[in-house]
Amino acid sequence: MRLRNITGSREVIGESRFVIHEPKELRGKWQERFGNTNPIRIEIGMGKGKFLHTLAKQNPSVNYIGIEKYSSVLLRAIQKSEEEELPNLLFIRMDAEELPTVFDKGEVDRIYLNFSDPWPKDRHAKRRLPSQQFLNRYDVVLRQEGRLEFKTDNRELFDFAVEELAKAGWKAEKITYDLHNDADMCEGNVMTEYEEKFSAMGNPICKYIIYR
């Protein structure tokens, strides 16, 4: 279970130079904010930020934005950036439902979903980040040639995600039900904190890369 209440986390976030506090004002202007014309890639539900921090460090010619709605979790990502500041990494505290109000049409080059909340009850299906409802939102902000990558150890959630693709007009470019034993899909794989934990427990990791 994610920690959701750490005293003072909202205050730290409110003062952090790594967090964009009025993201809607930058809609269509994110490259200007980074001061370059490099592609914009986002992670939704970024957790403690290890995955995105690693990518940003490995790929200085790509701009990364981490999106997280829980203050206490975002706080951990901010702490990483304070220890090692990267000019191509920024954060937003918001709900993913707001994506089309923060990013312009086709402004995002790639989207990452990692170990998203499964929302197991049927009545909450539309809240799942790989649901048809969210795929429709991603369709707006992702450039036409862009890709979305999703990883999880939850097989039920992954099966649901695969079933949603056709409904939303997406297709799977690559798909695996055991990432760490798939040489092609695992090449260059960057693990999240959850991935390290679950794979160490012997849980197979599922992943797809999709496009429209």
C-alpha positions as CSV (number, residue, x, y, z in Angstrom):
1,M,0.0,0.0,0.0
2,R,1.3,3.4,-0.9
3,L,1.9,5.9,1.9
4,R,-0.5,8.8,1.2
5,N,0.0,11.0,4.2
6,I,3.3,12.4,5.3
7,T,3.2,15.5,7.4
8,G,4.5,18.5,5.5
9,S,4.6,16.8,2.1
10,R,2.3,19.3,0.4
11,E,4.3,22.2,1.7
12,V,7.5,20.7,0.4
13,I,5.9,20.1,-3.0
14,G,4.5,23.6,-3.1
15,E,7.9,25.1,-2.7
16,S,9.8,22.7,-4.9
17,R,11.5,24.0,-8.1
18,F,11.1,20.5,-9.6
19,V,7.3,20.6,-9.6
20,I,5.2,22.5,-12.1
21,H,2.5,24.1,-10.0
22,E,0.3,25.6,-12.8
23,P,0.7,22.9,-15.5
24,K,-2.3,24.0,-17.5
25,E,-0.5,27.3,-18.3
26,L,2.1,25.3,-20.1
27,R,-0.2,23.4,-22.4
28,G,1.4,23.4,-25.9
29,K,4.5,25.1,-24.4
30,W,6.4,22.3,-22.6
31,Q,9.4,22.4,-24.9
32,E,9.7,26.1,-24.2
33,R,9.7,25.3,-20.5
34,F,12.5,22.8,-21.0
35,G,14.3,25.3,-23.2
36,N,14.8,22.9,-26.2
37,T,12.9,21.1,-28.9
38,N,13.5,17.6,-27.5
39,P,10.6,15.1,-27.3
40,I,8.4,15.0,-24.2
41,R,7.8,11.7,-22.5
42,I,5.6,11.2,-19.5
43,E,5.1,8.6,-16.8
44,I,1.7,8.4,-15.2
45,G,1.6,7.2,-11.6
46,M,5.4,7.4,-11.3
47,G,5.7,6.2,-7.7
48,K,8.9,7.2,-6.0
49,G,10.5,8.2,-9.3
50,K,13.3,5.7,-9.8
51,F,12.2,4.6,-13.2
52,L,11.9,8.1,-14.6
53,H,15.0,9.5,-12.9
54,T,17.0,6.6,-14.5
55,L,15.6,7.3,-17.9
56,A,16.3,11.0,-17.7
57,K,19.8,10.4,-16.7
58,Q,20.4,7.8,-19.5
59,N,18.7,10.0,-22.2
60,P,19.7,13.7,-21.7
61,S,18.2,14.5,-25.2
62,V,14.7,13.6,-24.0
63,N,12.5,15.6,-21.7
64,Y,10.6,13.7,-19.0
65,I,7.6,14.6,-16.9
66,G,6.5,12.5,-14.0
67,I,2.8,12.6,-13.0
68,E,1.7,11.5,-9.5
69,K,-1.5,12.4,-7.6
70,Y,-0.3,11.4,-4.1
71,S,1.8,14.0,-2.3
72,S,3.7,11.7,-0.1
73,V,4.8,9.6,-3.1
74,L,5.8,12.6,-5.1
75,L,7.8,13.8,-2.2
76,R,10.2,10.8,-2.6
77,A,10.8,11.7,-6.3
78,I,11.5,15.3,-5.3
79,Q,14.1,14.0,-2.8
80,K,15.8,12.1,-5.6
81,S,16.0,15.2,-7.7
82,E,17.4,17.2,-4.8
83,E,20.2,14.6,-4.4
84,E,20.9,14.5,-8.2
85,E,19.3,17.3,-10.2
86,L,18.6,16.6,-13.9
87,P,17.6,19.4,-16.2
88,N,15.4,17.2,-18.3
89,L,13.1,16.0,-15.5
90,L,10.1,17.7,-14.0
91,F,7.0,16.6,-12.0
92,I,3.3,17.4,-11.8
93,R,1.0,16.5,-8.9
94,M,-2.4,15.9,-10.6
95,D,-4.9,13.2,-11.5
96,A,-4.4,11.6,-14.9
97,E,-7.9,12.5,-15.9
98,E,-6.6,16.1,-16.5
99,L,-4.1,15.1,-19.1
100,P,-5.8,16.8,-22.1
101,T,-6.0,20.1,-20.1
102,V,-2.2,20.0,-19.5
103,F,-0.8,18.7,-22.8
104,D,-1.8,19.8,-26.2
105,K,-2.8,17.5,-29.0
106,G,0.2,15.4,-30.1
107,E,2.5,17.1,-27.6
108,V,3.7,13.9,-25.9
109,D,6.1,11.5,-27.6
110,R,5.7,8.5,-25.3
111,I,3.7,7.5,-22.3
112,Y,4.7,5.0,-19.6
113,L,2.4,3.2,-17.2
114,N,4.1,1.1,-14.5
115,F,2.4,-1.1,-12.0
116,S,-0.7,1.0,-12.0
117,D,-3.5,0.6,-9.3
118,P,-5.6,-2.4,-10.5
119,W,-8.9,-1.1,-9.2
120,P,-10.1,-4.7,-8.9
121,K,-13.9,-4.0,-8.5
122,D,-15.8,-4.0,-11.7
123,R,-17.5,-0.8,-11.0
124,H,-14.1,0.9,-10.9
125,A,-12.9,-0.4,-14.3
126,K,-13.0,3.0,-15.9
127,R,-10.5,4.3,-13.3
128,R,-7.8,1.8,-14.4
129,L,-5.1,3.6,-16.3
130,P,-5.0,1.1,-19.2
131,S,-8.8,1.3,-19.6
132,Q,-10.6,2.4,-22.8
133,Q,-11.5,5.7,-21.1
134,F,-7.9,6.5,-20.4
135,L,-6.7,5.3,-23.7
136,N,-9.1,7.8,-25.3
137,R,-7.3,10.6,-23.2
138,Y,-3.9,9.3,-24.2
139,D,-5.0,9.4,-27.9
140,V,-5.4,13.2,-27.6
141,V,-2.0,14.1,-26.2
142,L,0.2,11.4,-27.8
143,R,1.6,12.2,-31.2
144,Q,0.4,9.9,-34.0
145,E,3.6,8.0,-34.2
146,G,3.9,7.8,-30.5
147,R,3.9,4.7,-28.3
148,L,2.5,3.7,-24.9
149,E,4.3,1.2,-22.7
150,F,2.6,-0.6,-19.8
151,K,4.1,-3.0,-17.2
152,T,2.5,-4.9,-14.4
153,D,2.7,-8.1,-12.4
154,N,-1.1,-8.2,-12.1
155,R,-2.2,-10.7,-14.7
156,E,-5.9,-9.9,-14.4
157,L,-5.2,-6.2,-14.9
158,F,-3.0,-7.0,-17.9
159,D,-5.6,-9.3,-19.5
160,F,-8.1,-6.5,-19.0
161,A,-5.7,-4.0,-20.6
162,V,-5.2,-6.2,-23.7
163,E,-9.0,-6.6,-24.1
164,E,-9.4,-2.8,-24.0
165,L,-7.1,-2.1,-27.0
166,A,-9.5,-3.0,-29.8
167,K,-12.4,-1.1,-28.2
168,A,-10.3,2.1,-28.1
169,G,-8.7,1.6,-31.6
170,W,-5.2,0.7,-30.4
171,K,-2.9,-2.2,-31.5
172,A,-0.2,-4.1,-29.7
173,E,3.2,-3.7,-31.3
174,K,4.9,-6.0,-28.8
175,I,3.5,-8.0,-25.9
176,T,5.0,-10.4,-23.3
177,Y,3.7,-12.2,-20.3
178,D,7.2,-12.8,-18.8
179,L,9.3,-9.7,-19.5
180,H,12.4,-10.8,-17.7
181,N,12.6,-14.0,-19.8
182,D,11.9,-12.3,-23.1
183,A,15.3,-11.3,-24.4
184,D,13.9,-8.9,-27.0
185,M,11.4,-7.0,-24.7
186,C,13.8,-7.0,-21.8
187,E,16.7,-5.3,-23.7
188,G,17.3,-2.0,-22.1
189,N,14.6,-2.5,-19.5
190,V,14.6,-0.1,-16.6
191,M,13.1,-1.5,-13.5
192,T,10.8,0.4,-11.1
193,E,10.9,-0.1,-7.3
194,Y,7.8,-2.3,-7.6
195,E,9.3,-4.3,-10.4
196,E,12.4,-5.1,-8.4
197,K,10.2,-6.2,-5.5
198,F,7.7,-8.3,-7.4
199,S,10.2,-10.0,-9.7
200,A,12.3,-10.9,-6.6
201,M,9.2,-12.7,-5.3
202,G,9.1,-14.7,-8.5
203,N,6.1,-12.8,-10.1
204,P,6.3,-12.7,-13.9
205,I,6.1,-9.2,-15.3
206,C,3.7,-8.5,-18.2
207,K,4.4,-5.7,-20.7
208,Y,3.0,-4.3,-23.9
209,I,4.0,-1.5,-26.3
210,I,0.9,-0.2,-28.1
211,Y,0.1,2.3,-30.9
212,R,-2.9,3.5,-32.9
